[in-house]
Amino acid sequence: GSRVSLIVGFIPQVIVLLIGVPLGLIAGYAGGRVDNLLMRFTDIIIAFPDILFVITITTALRETFLGQAFNGLLLIFTALSIVGWTGITRLVRGQVLSVREKEYVEAAASLGASRGRIVSRHILPNILGVLIVAETLAIPTYISYEAFLSFIGLGVNAPTPSWGGMINEGARSIQSY
């Protein structure tokens, strides 16, 4: 069961990083209307409780191709990524707002460096430490979401072992004895 849990802990994190980091970089560095638009959209997604949103997505898409692919793992990856990108986007935006005011960023801009070069060479490397810590701390959250979904019957499909599925089987055995 730990194989599934570790996969669910890491694969959605990669997807969250691929969505959240670029959006946070754009919002933080561009500022103005772009920042306001992206952050209001992020706030709308954050307004829904994460686990309720994941349960709704997995229930609605359980019988589709997405729900059947890889014994339900692809659906869990998708659902966790849909709710997970918001936190990393807000974190990246806040870090970019802080770092873009530093002297080395202003010096690069005054030397004529393009926006892309400033973001990729000066801002992104300086926020990587915070991103690594945040993503490391989010892995147990995703593992517990998967275990909970498997416990209530919305996680991975039956032949694939999962911690939540094992707990569910154990709870039924205890009740029957």
C-alpha positions in Angstrom: 0.0 0.0 0.0 2.9 2.4 0.5 3.8 2.3 -3.2 0.4 3.8 -4.1 0.7 6.3 -1.3 4.1 7.5 -2.3 3.1 7.8 -5.9 0.1 9.9 -4.8 2.4 12.0 -2.6 4.8 12.9 -5.4 3.0 12.9 -8.8 0.4 15.5 -7.8 3.2 17.6 -6.4 4.9 17.7 -9.8 1.6 18.7 -11.5 1.0 21.4 -8.8 4.4 22.8 -9.4 3.9 22.9 -13.1 0.7 24.9 -12.6 1.3 26.9 -9.5 4.9 28.2 -10.1 4.3 29.8 -13.5 1.0 31.4 -12.4 2.7 32.7 -9.2 5.7 34.0 -11.1 3.4 35.8 -13.6 1.1 37.2 -11.0 4.0 38.4 -8.7 6.2 39.9 -11.4 3.6 41.4 -13.7 1.5 43.0 -10.9 -1.4 45.2 -11.7 -4.5 43.8 -13.4 -2.8 40.5 -14.3 -2.0 39.9 -10.6 -5.4 40.9 -9.5 -7.2 38.7 -12.0 -5.0 35.6 -11.2 -5.3 36.1 -7.5 -9.1 36.5 -7.6 -9.4 33.3 -9.6 -7.1 31.6 -7.1 -9.3 32.9 -4.2 -12.4 31.5 -5.9 -10.8 28.0 -6.0 -9.5 28.4 -2.4 -13.1 29.2 -1.2 -14.1 25.6 -1.7 -13.1 23.1 1.0 -10.3 20.9 -0.5 -11.5 17.5 0.6 -15.1 18.3 -0.3 -14.0 19.4 -3.8 -11.9 16.3 -4.2 -14.8 14.0 -3.1 -17.1 15.8 -5.6 -14.6 15.4 -8.5 -13.9 11.8 -7.7 -17.6 10.9 -7.4 -18.6 12.7 -10.6 -15.8 11.3 -12.7 -15.5 7.8 -11.2 -17.1 6.0 -14.2 -15.4 7.9 -16.9 -12.1 7.1 -18.6 -10.3 9.4 -16.2 -11.7 7.4 -13.3 -10.8 4.0 -14.7 -7.3 4.9 -15.9 -4.5 3.3 -13.8 -7.1 1.9 -11.4 -8.3 5.3 -10.4 -4.9 6.9 -9.8 -5.2 9.3 -12.6 -8.4 10.7 -11.2 -6.8 11.1 -7.8 -3.8 12.9 -9.4 -6.2 15.2 -11.2 -8.4 16.0 -8.3 -5.5 16.7 -5.9 -3.8 18.9 -8.5 -7.0 20.9 -9.1 -7.2 21.8 -5.4 -3.4 21.9 -4.7 -2.1 24.5 -7.1 -3.7 27.5 -5.3 -1.5 27.3 -2.2 1.8 27.1 -4.2 0.6 30.0 -6.5 0.0 32.3 -3.5 3.3 31.3 -1.9 5.3 31.9 -5.1 3.5 35.2 -5.7 4.4 36.4 -2.2 8.0 35.4 -2.6 8.3 37.1 -6.0 6.8 40.3 -4.6 9.5 40.2 -1.9 12.4 39.2 -4.1 11.7 41.6 -7.0 12.4 44.5 -4.7 15.9 43.3 -4.0 19.0 45.2 -5.3 20.2 42.5 -7.6 16.9 42.3 -9.4 16.8 46.1 -9.8 20.4 46.0 -11.0 19.6 43.3 -13.6 16.6 45.4 -14.8 18.8 48.5 -15.0 21.4 46.6 -17.1 18.6 45.8 -19.6 17.9 42.2 -18.8 14.6 41.0 -20.2 11.7 40.1 -17.9 12.1 36.4 -18.7 15.8 36.5 -17.8 15.2 38.3 -14.6 12.5 35.8 -13.5 14.5 32.7 -14.6 18.0 33.8 -13.4 17.4 36.0 -10.4 13.9 35.4 -8.9 13.2 31.7 -9.4 16.5 30.4 -8.0 16.1 32.6 -4.9 12.6 31.2 -4.1 13.5 27.5 -4.6 14.3 26.9 -1.0 10.8 28.0 0.1 9.2 25.9 -2.6 11.1 22.8 -1.6 10.1 23.1 2.0 6.4 23.8 1.1 6.2 20.9 -1.3 7.9 18.6 1.2 5.3 19.5 3.8 2.4 19.0 1.4 3.3 15.4 0.6 1.8 13.9 3.8 -1.4 15.9 3.1 -1.8 14.3 -0.3 -1.1 10.8 1.2 -3.8 11.3 3.9 -6.3 12.5 1.2 -5.7 9.4 -0.8 -6.0 7.2 2.3 -9.2 8.9 3.3 -10.6 8.6 -0.3 -9.7 4.9 -0.4 -11.2 4.4 3.1 -14.6 5.7 2.0 -14.4 3.8 -1.3 -13.5 6.7 -3.7 -9.8 6.0 -4.0 -7.9 3.5 -6.1 -9.9 0.6 -7.4 -10.1 -2.8 -5.5 -7.1 -4.9 -6.8 -4.6 -2.1 -6.1 -3.6 -2.0 -2.4 -3.8 1.3 -0.6 -3.5 2.2 3.1 -7.1 3.5 3.2 -8.4 0.4 1.6 -6.5 -1.8 4.1 -7.9 0.2 7.0 -11.4 -0.2 5.6 -11.0 -3.9 5.3 -9.6 -4.1 8.8 -12.5 -2.0 10.2 -15.0 -4.4 8.5 -13.2 -7.4 9.9 -13.3 -6.0 13.4 -17.0 -5.2 13.1 -17.8 -8.7 11.9 -15.9 -10.3 14.7 
